[in-house]
Amino acid sequence: MNRILSLESSEQNAVFDGYAERLQIATEKALRDGTLDKGLENYRADKVVLNETQDIRADENTGAITKYYNLTAHNKIKPLQFGKIDTQNSNFMGFYQSKNTGAVRAVFKTSSVTDEYGNVTHEAIVSDDVFQKAQAIFRTRTEIIMPDKPKSVLTGAVKCACCRKSLAFESRYRRVFYCHNFNLGTGCEHSRADEAVLIDTIFAAIKTKLALVQVSEQRYVADIQAKMAEHDNTMRELTVKLKKLKLSQSTALEEYLEGKIDKSELQTRKAKAASLMLETEEQLASLNVQNGNTLELVEQHKPFYEHETLTREMVKELIKEVRISSPTEIEIVWKFQECYTELEQGFMPKLNI
């Protein structure tokens, strides 16, 4: 500190500017690597219960007391989907079925107590012998097959045009979609549609879009390749330019520290470089989006060119939602609507690079 104070004020400013810049770089690197020490952090849970408090140390000089708090954290259960249960996990104990409700539960070994050495352990609820006998009985029962598909390929995609809520699906008597708010008198009572009619209408619309993309893809393959080559060259030039601008900032700082330029010149050069860097980064981001939109349009549609029926995957990839105003009024909101519009006008979308 004494050596820094012996410098001129302008030199001190330069030293502290250099220190601040290096500190910021080191902090950002630690954040990316996950090694930044953030100090005390909040522990969050749905509910925390204080079990006991104990004084474990008192400072001889100040009398400050260090306390130990024993807490129990309660968190809501988040159900695990049947298809995601890892039965190969060493902590997996098996499946159990409730006699009262018939519900099936996957049971895993868990830990709940921390001993004096910091090891987390728990006591077994039942002996291993009892557990093995229960598993033997369970294996003799009829296999329980859990459904892995929704009741309809359109489940979750069909919305009420009036209240924008997802329509419920009824399959006991007729396979229809309807709005839960049908009894409020707000117009939702008309948001009702037969599943078969919806599937036929939506699939016909999708086939039209697929044909549009397929024909346009074949027509513009050569144009896409030429545009992509030009795009790659532009990307390389902008990347090199960005690196040179970053280097110019460091060079300006070094010249300032060596006394070759004054602080005003340093700030002017840094501001100019920062402005050019921002402009270059925006150009790079724009190129990435344009390239991504073109490739995504083709790649998202290709798997469905030969499909003869509507599938769940087709709905998820191509449609945002289907809005039902009445049995005869259906609006399909497409994920690629802007691209379709540009294709209908005769050119591939987002290729002006």
C-alpha positions, 0 to 999 in steps of 0.5 A, a space after each residue: 500500500 505504501 508503494 502505491 501511495 508513493 505514485 502519482 494520482 494518475 498512476 494510482 488510478 491506472 494501477 487500480 483500473 488494472 486490478 479491478 479489470 483482472 479481479 472482474 475476469 477472475 470472478 467471472 472465471 470462478 463463476 463459470 467454473 463453479 468455484 466462486 465462494 459466495 459466503 453464507 447462502 440461504 437454505 430453502 425448503 417448503 417448511 423448516 422446523 427448529 428442533 433444538 439450539 445449543 451453545 457450542 463455543 464462547 469466545 474468551 475475549 469478546 464473549 461471542 457465542 457460536 450456536 448449533 441449530 438442529 433443523 428439520 426441512 420439509 419439502 413437498 413430494 415431487 412424483 417421479 414418472 414411471 418410465 424414469 425410475 432407475 431400477 438399477 440404482 443400488 438404493 432401489 428397494 422395489 415396488 410396493 402397492 397400497 392395499 387401500 388405494 392400489 397405488 404403486 410406490 417405488 421405494 429407495 433407501 434414504 439417509 436422514 441422520 448425520 453422525 458425529 463424523 459427518 456421515 449421513 446414515 439411517 436405521 432400517 425400518 424393517 429387517 433385511 429378512 422381512 424385506 426379502 420376504 415381502 419382495 418374494 410375495 410382491 413378485 408373485 403378483 400380477 405385473 402392473 403395467 403403467 400407461 406411458 402414453 396420453 389418452 389422446 395425441 392432442 392432450 395438452 395441445 387443445 385450448 379454449 379460445 375463450 379462457 385459454 385453458 387446456 380442454 379436458 378430454 372425455 373418453 368414457 362415452 364419446 371421445 371429445 374435448 371440452 372446457 371445464 368452465 362450460 357452466 360459467 356462461 362466459 362462452 366456454 360452453 361452445 369450446 367443444 370438439 370431437 376428437 376424430 374431427 380434430 385429428 382429421 382436420 389437424 392432420 390435413 393441415 399438417 400434410 399441407 405444411 409438410 408438402 410446402 416445406 418439402 417442395 421448397 427444400 428441393 427447390 432451394 438446396 443449391 441456394 441454401 448451400 451457397 448462402 451457408 458458405 457465404 454465412 460461414 465466411 462472414 462468421 469467421 471474419 466477424 469472429 476474428 474482428 471480435 478477437 482483435 477488438 478485445 486485444 486492442 483493449 488490453 493493448 491500450 491498457 498496457 500503453 497507458 500503464 507504460 505512460 505512452 498514452 494518457 487516461 483520456 486517450 485510454 478511455 476513448 480507445 476503450 469506449 470505441 472498442 467496446 462499441 465496436 465489440 457490441 456491434 460485432 456481437 449483435 451481428 454474430 447473434 443475428 447470423 446464428 439465429 438466421 442459420 438456426 431458423 433455416 436448419 430447424 425448419 427443415 430438420 423439424 419437418 423431415 421426420 414426418 414427410 412419410 407419416 400417414 397418421 397424426 402422432 403425438 411427436 408431430 403435434 409437439 414439434 409443429 404446433 403451439 396450440 389448437 384453439 377451439 371456439 366451437 365444434 366448427 371453429 378451429 384455429 391452429 397456432 403453428 410454431 413456424 408460422 412466419 416461415 410458412 408465410 415466407 415459403 408461400 411467398 416463394 423463398 426460403 425463410 431467414 436466408 438474407 445473410 
